[in-house]
Every structure is written in C-alpha cells, then in structure tokens.
C-alpha cells in the first residue's frame, strides 16, 4: 500500500511507519529471548528448534506501542488519527493472534511445505 500511495506523502509515510512497526517484531522477540534466557539462569538459547508461534505475541504487542505513539502524535497534530493507522493498526493487532491460532493447523503446514519446495 505504501508503494501504491507513493505520490501521497502523508499516506505513504504512515504506511511505511506501519511497515516498520510490523518488521520490528522479530528484533523485539530476540531481545525478549535474550532477557528471558538471562533471567532463567543462562539457559541454552535456541537449542530446541523454533519456539511455538504464540511467543511472538508479547514482542508484537510491545512493537504496537509505537503505533500508539503514532496515533497520539496524529491526534495532537491533526485532531484525529489517520485512517491508515486506524485500519492498518487493527490488522497489525490481529495478525499475531491469527498466526498463533492457525500456525499448527494442517492447512498452514501444507502451505509452508509448498513454499519450502518452491525454494528448493
């Protein structure tokens, strides 16, 4: 959507901000992993395969605090939040919960294996 709206700077920058917020989840998850591994007595990090999908929910919620900051900024400067933040934010908030719910289903796994075959 940011590329489609490249000639509308106010809309484009908000889509890019939303993209940045969504891309921060893996980095924040790594920070959570290191901090939690430190508090758990330096347990081995990453030794048992990938973590279960629901562990991505807390880091994504922390990243969503940036979305709250952007909405507050819009509210103070424009008097209302921009529709990109409202509708895109709802999707951003919902995706981690949907991923956690569907990540272990047979349909999701068959799609993942199909994509894996494309890469090989």
C-alpha positions in Angstrom: 0.0 0.0 0.0 2.9 2.3 0.6 4.1 1.9 -3.0 0.6 2.5 -4.3 0.4 5.7 -2.4 3.9 7.0 -3.1 2.6 10.2 -4.6 0.6 11.0 -1.4 3.3 11.7 1.2 1.0 11.9 4.2 -0.4 8.4 3.4 2.9 6.9 2.2 4.8 7.8 5.4 2.1 6.3 7.6 2.1 3.0 5.6 5.9 3.0 5.9 5.6 3.6 9.7 3.1 0.7 9.9 5.5 -1.5 8.0 8.4 -0.6 10.3 6.3 -1.4 13.3 5.4 -4.9 11.9 9.0 -5.6 10.9 10.3 -4.9 14.5 8.6 -8.0 15.9 11.5 -10.4 15.2 14.0 -8.0 16.6 12.0 -7.4 19.7 11.5 -11.2 20.0 15.2 -11.7 20.0 15.5 -9.1 22.9 12.8 -11.0 24.8 14.7 -14.3 24.2 18.0 -12.9 25.5 16.4 -11.2 28.5 14.3 -14.2 29.4 17.3 -16.6 28.9 19.3 -14.3 31.2 16.6 -14.4 33.9 16.2 -18.2 33.6 19.8 -18.8 34.6 21.5 -18.6 31.2 19.6 -21.5 29.7 20.7 -22.6 26.3 19.2 -20.2 23.7 17.7 -21.7 20.6 18.7 -25.2 21.4 15.4 -26.9 20.9 14.2 -25.8 17.5 11.8 -23.0 16.7 9.7 -21.6 19.5 6.0 -22.1 19.5 4.0 -19.4 17.5 2.3 -17.8 20.5 5.7 -16.5 21.8 5.5 -13.8 19.0 2.5 -12.2 20.7 4.3 -10.2 23.5 7.0 -8.7 21.3 4.4 -7.7 18.7 2.4 -6.0 21.4 5.5 -4.1 22.6 6.0 -3.0 18.9 2.4 -1.9 18.8 3.3 0.7 21.4 5.0 2.6 18.6 1.6 2.5 16.8 0.0 4.0 19.9 2.7 6.7 19.9 2.0 7.5 16.2 -1.7 7.7 16.8 -1.2 10.0 19.7 1.0 12.2 17.6 -1.6 12.4 14.9 -4.3 13.1 17.5 -2.3 16.0 18.8 -1.3 17.5 15.5 -4.3 16.7 13.3 -7.0 16.4 15.9 -7.8 12.8 14.9 -5.9 9.6 14.0 -5.2 9.0 10.3 -7.3 6.2 8.7 -4.1 4.3 7.8 -3.3 3.9 11.5 -6.9 3.0 12.4 -7.5 0.3 9.8 -3.9 -0.8 9.4 -3.5 -0.8 13.2 -6.4 -3.2 13.6 -4.9 -5.6 11.2 -1.5 -5.2 12.9 -3.0 -6.0 16.2 -4.9 -9.1 14.9 -2.2 -10.8 12.9 -0.1 -12.3 15.7 -3.2 -13.8 17.3 -4.3 -15.3 14.0 -0.8 -16.7 13.3 -0.7 -18.3 16.8 -4.2 -19.8 16.2 -3.5 -21.2 12.7 0.2 -21.9 12.7 -0.1 -25.6 13.8 -3.0 -26.5 11.5 -2.6 -28.9 8.7 -3.6 -26.3 6.1 -0.9 -23.9 7.3 1.7 -26.6 7.4 0.9 -27.8 3.9 1.2 -24.2 2.6 4.5 -23.8 4.4 5.8 -27.1 2.9 4.7 -25.9 -0.6 6.6 -22.7 -0.2 9.6 -24.7 1.1 9.5 -26.8 -2.1 9.5 -23.6 -4.2 12.7 -22.5 -2.5 14.5 -25.8 -3.1 
